[in-house]
Amino acid sequence: MAKKRRGADEGSIYQRKDGRWVASVNLGWQDGKRKRKSVYGATRKQVSEELTKLLHDHQRGLPIPTGRLTVEQFLERWLEDVVRPSKQPGTYGNYRTTVERHLVPSLGRSQLAKLEAHHVQQMLQAKSDAGLKPRTVQGIQGVLRVALNRALKWGLVARNVATLVEPPRAEHIERRPFTPEQVRQLLDAVKGDRLEAVITVAVALGLRQGEILALRWDDVDLEARALRVRRSLARFDGKLRFKEPKTAASRRTIDLPEATVKALREHHKRQKEDRLLAGGKWQEHNLVFPSRKGTPLDPSELREQWYKLLKRAGLPHRRFHDLRHCCASLLLLQGVPARVVMEILGHTQIGTTMNLYAHVMPAARAEAAALMDQVLAPVSKAG
């Protein structure tokens, strides 16, 4: 069958000898070669709709992909050419895990240029149906969205379809930091324990677990009562590695409370004993909180010790990371300005810190009422 002619820049539709319909668009000259984009379908209506969309995108100046690059091929190229050189190793590892476990098995064989929003929506729904938590599914969509933004810049896709779907609503996770009474109970239980200095630093300074385990003694000035956060410890590629702070705000100097200075002095004495006991097995890394052999302490070992301590102290189950929220809550309860709390915790945005107010609001409201009573109470007249 002969082609059904259209006007200039309107494309063409025709039926092949095998019965399939073809719609074709002339994209003009690119790199010295004339480029055309063709789509195929079982019916004329099907390819006509595709042609209309192609023409619409072309008229708006959107790039029209012409290759047969698969999603898997693109994601591999994106990981190695973009993510690995520009992101922290831990971030690269997390992205690769998401790509290999979720995106490639679900979408990898699809042609990148033909990926549609409904494909992404189906993938996200399948992940939810498989029992993945909403926040995990949101993370999968987030990685795909970042990757397709790059594909858009490279002209490989006409639109970022990952932005056109609705992610599952994440459940609200209520943080439950220890109360001041529970904090005192915790510190009493850890008195004289190997974990005393670790717990004291976590509660008083709000450092992240990786920041605590990466501390070196040259980061700590006990005379000046100051501590510098300059690196973090994390596991990637199966090994524990030190890495630079994720943001500029994470690199910070914190003043040390006297209780923290005292705990660190005692810890330093105990570490000298560990060095003597280890003898030739000791590996000097100048770490503040190493293993018994001086090597970086595995985060899983710290967590195991932490949960044993909670059980021994008779305290409710909490993550070690919750000590960070505990620090923020205690500071806010003491009336420390949110901007100062933000700097101590190394938050990038004040909104992150302000969200922590929700955990101290009941106590803060009660304190505000008591202070107002003091202001409004009538002054008693003498004699």
Secondary structure, 3 states (H helix, E strand, C coil): CCCECCCCCCCEEEECCCCCEEEEEEEEEECCEEEEEEEEECCHHHHHHHHHHHHHHHHCCCCCCCCCCEHHHHHHHHHHHHHHHHCCHHHHHHHHHHHHHHHHHHHCCCEHHHCCHHHHHHHHHHHHHCCCCHHHHHHHHHHHHHHHHHHHHCCCCCCCHHHHCCCCCCCCCCCCCCCHHHHHHHHHHCCCCCCHHHHHHHHHHCCCHHHHHCCEHHHEECCCCEEEECCEEEEECCEEEEECCCCHHHCEEEECCHHHHHHHHHHHHHHHHHHHHHHHHCCCCCECCECCCCCECCHHHHHHHHHHHHHHHCCCCCCCCHHHHHHHHHHHHCCCCHHHHHHHHCCCCHHHHHHHHHHCHHHHHHHHHHHHHHHHCCCCCCC
